[in-house]
Amino acid sequence: MPGYKSKPRPKVFVKDKQSVNDAARVSNFKLSFQYLDTSQKYGSSFKDWQKSGLLSQAMETLYGYCCSPLMSQVDGDKFTIYGSFPPKDKTLFKYPKHVPEDANWARIHVNGPAVVVGHIVGDTFYVVFLDKTHKFRLTRKITGK
């Protein structure tokens, strides 16, 4: 139609949903696979965990952690912070060359002996090993000591 101009609609901002910048979301548990190491004997790959049925369980477990700040969920049972890398007589893993030396090591139990091992910085858990046989931190049950 000649001469017809639509009137601009006024921009109204109604916050009916949370923002990605809300303080509660910014501090929640986050994951990074930047340091993932699948090259070690007792470490696994995503494909290996998928074949074992562990990958979906791991994703569900990690999904549950992502809804709250990391430190509020450390319980010493399912989610444990070790601090330093285990001594050689307490692990079957080698310190990965690509992981910073001051890493604060931790693990999250997935199912049975299967654990996700990594290190934490702030509210980010950096996954380093998918350890389906719990060989990262050898327990008395495994070593008999």
TARANOR-V479709 format. One record per residue. N is the residue number from 1. RES is the residue in three letters. NEAR is the number of other ideal C-beta (glycine too) atoms within 10 Angstrom. Layout:
n:N res:RES near:NEAR
n:N res:RES near:NEAR
This chain:
n:1 res:MET near:4
n:2 res:PRO near:3
n:3 res:GLY near:4
n:4 res:TYR near:5
n:5 res:LYS near:6
n:6 res:SER near:5
n:7 res:LYS near:5
n:8 res:PRO near:6
n:9 res:ARG near:6
n:10 res:PRO near:5
n:11 res:LYS near:5
n:12 res:VAL near:5
n:13 res:PHE near:4
n:14 res:VAL near:5
n:15 res:LYS near:7
n:16 res:ASP near:4
n:17 res:LYS near:7
n:18 res:GLN near:9
n:19 res:SER near:9
n:20 res:VAL near:7
n:21 res:ASN near:7
n:22 res:ASP near:12
n:23 res:ALA near:7
n:24 res:ALA near:10
n:25 res:ARG near:12
n:26 res:VAL near:12
n:27 res:SER near:15
n:28 res:ASN near:15
n:29 res:PHE near:22
n:30 res:LYS near:16
n:31 res:LEU near:16
n:32 res:SER near:13
n:33 res:PHE near:10
n:34 res:GLN near:12
n:35 res:TYR near:16
n:36 res:LEU near:18
n:37 res:ASP near:19
n:38 res:THR near:13
n:39 res:SER near:9
n:40 res:GLN near:16
n:41 res:LYS near:8
n:42 res:TYR near:15
n:43 res:GLY near:22
n:44 res:SER near:20
n:45 res:SER near:13
n:46 res:PHE near:14
n:47 res:LYS near:10
n:48 res:ASP near:14
n:49 res:TRP near:20
n:50 res:GLN near:13
n:51 res:LYS near:11
n:52 res:SER near:14
n:53 res:GLY near:10
n:54 res:LEU near:21
n:55 res:LEU near:18
n:56 res:SER near:10
n:57 res:GLN near:15
n:58 res:ALA near:21
n:59 res:MET near:13
n:60 res:GLU near:11
n:61 res:THR near:19
n:62 res:LEU near:16
n:63 res:TYR near:11
n:64 res:GLY near:13
n:65 res:TYR near:19
n:66 res:CYS near:15
n:67 res:CYS near:11
n:68 res:SER near:14
n:69 res:PRO near:14
n:70 res:LEU near:21
n:71 res:MET near:13
n:72 res:SER near:11
n:73 res:GLN near:15
n:74 res:VAL near:14
n:75 res:ASP near:8
n:76 res:GLY near:7
n:77 res:ASP near:7
n:78 res:LYS near:15
n:79 res:PHE near:21
n:80 res:THR near:16
n:81 res:ILE near:14
n:82 res:TYR near:15
n:83 res:GLY near:11
n:84 res:SER near:11
n:85 res:PHE near:21
n:86 res:PRO near:17
n:87 res:PRO near:8
n:88 res:LYS near:10
n:89 res:ASP near:8
n:90 res:LYS near:15
n:91 res:THR near:18
n:92 res:LEU near:18
n:93 res:PHE near:21
n:94 res:LYS near:13
n:95 res:TYR near:16
n:96 res:PRO near:17
n:97 res:LYS near:6
n:98 res:HIS near:10
n:99 res:VAL near:17
n:100 res:PRO near:11
n:101 res:GLU near:7
n:102 res:ASP near:8
n:103 res:ALA near:19
n:104 res:ASN near:14
n:105 res:TRP near:23
n:106 res:ALA near:21
n:107 res:ARG near:22
n:108 res:ILE near:22
n:109 res:HIS near:15
n:110 res:VAL near:22
n:111 res:ASN near:14
n:112 res:GLY near:11
n:113 res:PRO near:14
n:114 res:ALA near:21
n:115 res:VAL near:26
n:116 res:VAL near:25
n:117 res:VAL near:25
n:118 res:GLY near:28
n:119 res:HIS near:23
n:120 res:ILE near:19
n:121 res:VAL near:15
n:122 res:GLY near:10
n:123 res:ASP near:16
n:124 res:THR near:14
n:125 res:PHE near:24
n:126 res:TYR near:21
n:127 res:VAL near:19
n:128 res:VAL near:29
n:129 res:PHE near:23
n:130 res:LEU near:25
n:131 res:ASP near:23
n:132 res:LYS near:21
n:133 res:THR near:13
n:134 res:HIS near:19
n:135 res:LYS near:19
n:136 res:PHE near:24
n:137 res:ARG near:19
n:138 res:LEU near:18
n:139 res:THR near:11
n:140 res:ARG near:7
n:141 res:LYS near:9
n:142 res:ILE near:14
n:143 res:THR near:9
n:144 res:GLY near:7
n:145 res:LYS near:9
